[in-house]
Amino acid sequence: MSKLDPQERVEVYEELFELYFSEAERLYAREELPQAGEKYWSAVASLLKAIAELEDLPHYTHRDYVEIVEHIAEKQNNPEISILFSLAEGLHANFYHSFLRKPTFSKHREGVLKLIKKLKEYLNALKLSK
């Protein structure tokens, strides 16, 4: 993707978000929770990468994602974003260890859906300002 300009990379990350998110919803409906959780995580990571492209931030490691989230939380003066991100991290961990029961997974998912909404709003505002 390095040959693409930043705007094109943002578009690719948004397309990946849509792909991962729809797959997550499909897997969740089938109660394939570990797989669904990993797709929700990938959807969040794709939005973070799109944001990072527009703000010229590194976005290659888990640590980078944490830094992006903290950056957004500070700019928005909204620490809830960091808390919601930790729920996404829980879904990511559940892919490897399958420790979340359905009711707890569903609560994590609710938080991740809220995070996704906030990230999409932030991303759209960034795109308008560019």
Secondary structure, 3 states (H helix, E strand, C coil): CCCCCHHHHHHHHHHHHHHHHHHHHHHHHCCCHHHHHHHHHHHHHHHHHHHHHHHCCCCCCHHHHHHHHHHHHHHHCCCHHHHHHHHHHHHHHHHHHCCCCHHHHHHHHHHHHHHHHHHHHHHHHHHHHC
